[in-house]
Amino acid sequence: MNDYIGACSYKPCMKSTIRASILAQRNAMPRSDITEKSKLIKTRLFSLNEYRRARVILFYVSYGSEVMTHEIIQACFASGKKVVVPCTDAKNGTLSISELRRWDDLGVGAYHIQEPRMECRCEVSLDTVDLIIVPGIAFDCAGHRLGHGMGYYDRLLSENVTTIKIALSFELQLVEKIPAEHHDVSVDMIITEKRTIHTKKT
C-alpha cells in the first residue's frame, strides 16, 4: 500500500484530491519501475482462467505512466486472440470500440492516446467482448474506479454490466475508499504487481 491510504482512513477524500495525489505519485515512478512492474502484472493477467478462456478482449492502449499494455496486446496477436480497443469521440464524450488487427494500424488520437486510424477501424459491439481490461488512476478494494473525470469509460461500460472487468494497477494506485456515485462502474478484479484482488462490490 502507500501513505495515501492512511490519509484516507479517517475521513472521505474528494475525488479530485485522490486523483491529483495518485497521478503525481504514478508520474514520479522511474520508467524502469513502470516497465518491471508492468511485466509482473502481465504475468498475473496471463495466469488467470478468465484471460485464458477469453477470445475477444477489450484493452486500453497505455500511455504515460499507466500500466503498460503494448506487450500484452502483442502477445494476444501472437496467440490468436481478437483485440479490440477504444476510439474516442471527444465532441460527444463517448467511446466506441474497434478491432485492432495490427499494431501498425494505430495512430495518435484524442488526448494523444493511440487508437486505430480511421481507415483501419472496424467497429464491434461491446456484447461480443469476453473480457474487458480497464485503466484508471486509483482504485479501492471494493472495485470502485477513479479515472480522469470525463466519464468516457463509465459511459461505455454501463452498456455491458455482465462481462468481467479487470483493472491493471500499480500498488501505489490503491486507496482506502473512493467515493462512488450511481453512474460509476466498478471492476471485478484488480491486478497489481503484488497480488490479484477479487473485489467486494458495494
Secondary structure, DSSP 8 states (H G I E B T S, - for coil): --HHHHHHSSS---HHHHHHHHHHHHHTS-HHHHHHHHHHHHHHHHH-HHHHH-SEEE-----TTS---HHHHHHHHHHT-EEEEEEEETTTTEEEEEE---GGGEEE-GGG-EEE-GGG--B--GGG-SEEEE--SEE-TT--EE-SSS-HHHHHHTT-SSSEEEEE--GGGB-S-----TT----SEEE-SS-EEE----
